[in-house]
Amino acid sequence: MRYRAPRYPANSELGVEHEGTQHRARLVDISPTGARLRGIAALTNDTHVTLCHLYRRIKARVVWSNEHYVGVEFLQPLGAEDLAALRGVMASQMRGGAGGHHGFRELR
């Protein structure tokens, strides 16, 4: 049994670079290890993309996609500061299960 990192809701716009083209997407939820995006066309699994938010450029690979959403896994886990910035909250708000998160991890 694997544990999945806690996911946090998000609603921010970011750029997604893929094969030299930048697309706009909406961040739906995020964890230190990956994210779910809305608003970009379905991408093939294992496609490498770069998420662009302000000055951040985060390398990721597509792990699943459908006509509405794309799930990506970050090549390097995010730290608390990057995670908070992408969510649009201050890092201090994320400590102790902010946003009603109980701190337990989901089982997959």
C-alpha positions as protocol buffer text, in pm:
chain_id: "A"
residue {
  index: 1
  type: MET
  ca { x: 0 y: 0 z: 0 }
}
residue {
  index: 2
  type: ARG
  ca { x: 134 y: 344 z: -98 }
}
residue {
  index: 3
  type: TYR
  ca { x: 59 y: 671 z: 75 }
}
residue {
  index: 4
  type: ARG
  ca { x: -27 y: 972 z: -138 }
}
residue {
  index: 5
  type: ALA
  ca { x: 94 y: 1317 z: -42 }
}
residue {
  index: 6
  type: PRO
  ca { x: -187 y: 1546 z: 82 }
}
residue {
  index: 7
  type: ARG
  ca { x: -351 y: 1753 z: -191 }
}
residue {
  index: 8
  type: TYR
  ca { x: -446 y: 2114 z: -148 }
}
residue {
  index: 9
  type: PRO
  ca { x: -715 y: 2297 z: -348 }
}
residue {
  index: 10
  type: ALA
  ca { x: -591 y: 2570 z: -576 }
}
residue {
  index: 11
  type: ASN
  ca { x: -734 y: 2809 z: -832 }
}
residue {
  index: 12
  type: SER
  ca { x: -451 y: 2997 z: -998 }
}
residue {
  index: 13
  type: GLU
  ca { x: -352 y: 3048 z: -1358 }
}
residue {
  index: 14
  type: LEU
  ca { x: -13 y: 2937 z: -1487 }
}
residue {
  index: 15
  type: GLY
  ca { x: 171 y: 2868 z: -1809 }
}
residue {
  index: 16
  type: VAL
  ca { x: 247 y: 2520 z: -1935 }
}
residue {
  index: 17
  type: GLU
  ca { x: 534 y: 2489 z: -2181 }
}
residue {
  index: 18
  type: HIS
  ca { x: 523 y: 2189 z: -2412 }
}
residue {
  index: 19
  type: GLU
  ca { x: 736 y: 2139 z: -2724 }
}
residue {
  index: 20
  type: GLY
  ca { x: 828 y: 2507 z: -2747 }
}
residue {
  index: 21
  type: THR
  ca { x: 472 y: 2635 z: -2709 }
}
residue {
  index: 22
  type: GLN
  ca { x: 325 y: 2795 z: -2399 }
}
residue {
  index: 23
  type: HIS
  ca { x: -39 y: 2733 z: -2306 }
}
residue {
  index: 24
  type: ARG
  ca { x: -247 y: 2882 z: -2024 }
}
residue {
  index: 25
  type: ALA
  ca { x: -396 y: 2643 z: -1768 }
}
residue {
  index: 26
  type: ARG
  ca { x: -578 y: 2660 z: -1436 }
}
residue {
  index: 27
  type: LEU
  ca { x: -429 y: 2483 z: -1133 }
}
residue {
  index: 28
  type: VAL
  ca { x: -707 y: 2277 z: -968 }
}
residue {
  index: 29
  type: ASP
  ca { x: -518 y: 2104 z: -688 }
}
residue {
  index: 30
  type: ILE
  ca { x: -157 y: 2053 z: -589 }
}
residue {
  index: 31
  type: SER
  ca { x: 65 y: 1846 z: -361 }
}
residue {
  index: 32
  type: PRO
  ca { x: 440 y: 1850 z: -308 }
}
residue {
  index: 33
  type: THR
  ca { x: 471 y: 1575 z: -571 }
}
residue {
  index: 34
  type: GLY
  ca { x: 222 y: 1675 z: -842 }
}
residue {
  index: 35
  type: ALA
  ca { x: -79 y: 1872 z: -960 }
}
residue {
  index: 36
  type: ARG
  ca { x: -405 y: 1859 z: -1153 }
}
residue {
  index: 37
  type: LEU
  ca { x: -453 y: 2116 z: -1430 }
}
residue {
  index: 38
  type: ARG
  ca { x: -760 y: 2224 z: -1628 }
}
residue {
  index: 39
  type: GLY
  ca { x: -789 y: 2408 z: -1955 }
}
residue {
  index: 40
  type: ILE
  ca { x: -525 y: 2246 z: -2172 }
}
residue {
  index: 41
  type: ALA
  ca { x: -573 y: 1976 z: -2432 }
}
residue {
  index: 42
  type: ALA
  ca { x: -515 y: 1617 z: -2327 }
}
residue {
  index: 43
  type: LEU
  ca { x: -144 y: 1532 z: -2340 }
}
residue {
  index: 44
  type: THR
  ca { x: 17 y: 1192 z: -2386 }
}
residue {
  index: 45
  type: ASN
  ca { x: 144 y: 1015 z: -2074 }
}
residue {
  index: 46
  type: ASP
  ca { x: 517 y: 1063 z: -2004 }
}
residue {
  index: 47
  type: THR
  ca { x: 521 y: 1394 z: -2195 }
}
residue {
  index: 48
  type: HIS
  ca { x: 757 y: 1639 z: -2024 }
}
residue {
  index: 49
  type: VAL
  ca { x: 623 y: 1987 z: -1955 }
}
residue {
  index: 50
  type: THR
  ca { x: 734 y: 2296 z: -1762 }
}
residue {
  index: 51
  type: LEU
  ca { x: 490 y: 2480 z: -1536 }
}
residue {
  index: 52
  type: CYS
  ca { x: 555 y: 2856 z: -1531 }
}
residue {
  index: 53
  type: HIS
  ca { x: 429 y: 3073 z: -1246 }
}
residue {
  index: 54
  type: LEU
  ca { x: 580 y: 3416 z: -1184 }
}
residue {
  index: 55
  type: TYR
  ca { x: 955 y: 3345 z: -1182 }
}
residue {
  index: 56
  type: ARG
  ca { x: 915 y: 2974 z: -1107 }
}
residue {
  index: 57
  type: ARG
  ca { x: 976 y: 2709 z: -1373 }
}
residue {
  index: 58
  type: ILE
  ca { x: 881 y: 2363 z: -1250 }
}
residue {
  index: 59
  type: LYS
  ca { x: 964 y: 2056 z: -1455 }
}
residue {
  index: 60
  type: ALA
  ca { x: 700 y: 1784 z: -1459 }
}
residue {
  index: 61
  type: ARG
  ca { x: 578 y: 1486 z: -1657 }
}
residue {
  index: 62
  type: VAL
  ca { x: 222 y: 1397 z: -1751 }
}
residue {
  index: 63
  type: VAL
  ca { x: 97 y: 1088 z: -1566 }
}
residue {
  index: 64
  type: TRP
  ca { x: -265 y: 1096 z: -1685 }
}
residue {
  index: 65
  type: SER
  ca { x: -499 y: 1311 z: -1892 }
}
residue {
  index: 66
  type: ASN
  ca { x: -854 y: 1326 z: -2025 }
}
residue {
  index: 67
  type: GLU
  ca { x: -1061 y: 1583 z: -2213 }
}
residue {
  index: 68
  type: HIS
  ca { x: -1096 y: 1803 z: -1901 }
}
residue {
  index: 69
  type: TYR
  ca { x: -787 y: 1760 z: -1683 }
}
residue {
  index: 70
  type: VAL
  ca { x: -419 y: 1673 z: -1691 }
}
residue {
  index: 71
  type: GLY
  ca { x: -233 y: 1519 z: -1397 }
}
residue {
  index: 72
  type: VAL
  ca { x: 139 y: 1590 z: -1367 }
}
residue {
  index: 73
  type: GLU
  ca { x: 413 y: 1461 z: -1139 }
}
residue {
  index: 74
  type: PHE
  ca { x: 693 y: 1702 z: -1051 }
}
residue {
  index: 75
  type: LEU
  ca { x: 1044 y: 1581 z: -1131 }
}
residue {
  index: 76
  type: GLN
  ca { x: 1156 y: 1727 z: -794 }
}
residue {
  index: 77
  type: PRO
  ca { x: 915 y: 1757 z: -497 }
}
residue {
  index: 78
  type: LEU
  ca { x: 812 y: 2114 z: -416 }
}
residue {
  index: 79
  type: GLY
  ca { x: 915 y: 2287 z: -97 }
}
residue {
  index: 80
  type: ALA
  ca { x: 663 y: 2467 z: 125 }
}
residue {
  index: 81
  type: GLU
  ca { x: 740 y: 2811 z: -23 }
}
residue {
  index: 82
  type: ASP
  ca { x: 686 y: 2702 z: -385 }
}
residue {
  index: 83
  type: LEU
  ca { x: 375 y: 2504 z: -292 }
}
residue {
  index: 84
  type: ALA
  ca { x: 227 y: 2805 z: -109 }
}
residue {
  index: 85
  type: ALA
  ca { x: 308 y: 3044 z: -394 }
}
residue {
  index: 86
  type: LEU
  ca { x: 140 y: 2822 z: -652 }
}
residue {
  index: 87
  type: ARG
  ca { x: -166 y: 2793 z: -429 }
}
residue {
  index: 88
  type: GLY
  ca { x: -170 y: 3168 z: -371 }
}
residue {
  index: 89
  type: VAL
  ca { x: -130 y: 3150 z: 8 }
}
residue {
  index: 90
  type: MET
  ca { x: 145 y: 3247 z: 249 }
}
residue {
  index: 91
  type: ALA
  ca { x: 369 y: 2958 z: 359 }
}
residue {
  index: 92
  type: SER
  ca { x: 284 y: 3026 z: 727 }
}
residue {
  index: 93
  type: GLN
  ca { x: -83 y: 2945 z: 650 }
}
residue {
  index: 94
  type: MET
  ca { x: 11 y: 2594 z: 534 }
}
residue {
  index: 95
  type: ARG
  ca { x: 154 y: 2476 z: 865 }
}
residue {
  index: 96
  type: GLY
  ca { x: -63 y: 2261 z: 1086 }
}
residue {
  index: 97
  type: GLY
  ca { x: -310 y: 2152 z: 822 }
}
residue {
  index: 98
  type: ALA
  ca { x: -435 y: 2490 z: 705 }
}
residue {
  index: 99
  type: GLY
  ca { x: -750 y: 2500 z: 502 }
}
residue {
  index: 100
  type: GLY
  ca { x: -922 y: 2229 z: 705 }
}
residue {
  index: 101
  type: HIS
  ca { x: -678 y: 1957 z: 603 }
}
residue {
  index: 102
  type: HIS
  ca { x: -653 y: 1706 z: 884 }
}
residue {
  index: 103
  type: GLY
  ca { x: -292 y: 1605 z: 819 }
}
residue {
  index: 104
  type: PHE
  ca { x: -365 y: 1240 z: 740 }
}
residue {
  index: 105
  type: ARG
  ca { x: -240 y: 1103 z: 412 }
}
residue {
  index: 106
  type: GLU
  ca { x: -467 y: 929 z: 164 }
}
residue {
  index: 107
  type: LEU
  ca { x: -416 y: 564 z: 83 }
}
residue {
  index: 108
  type: ARG
  ca { x: -405 y: 455 z: -279 }
}
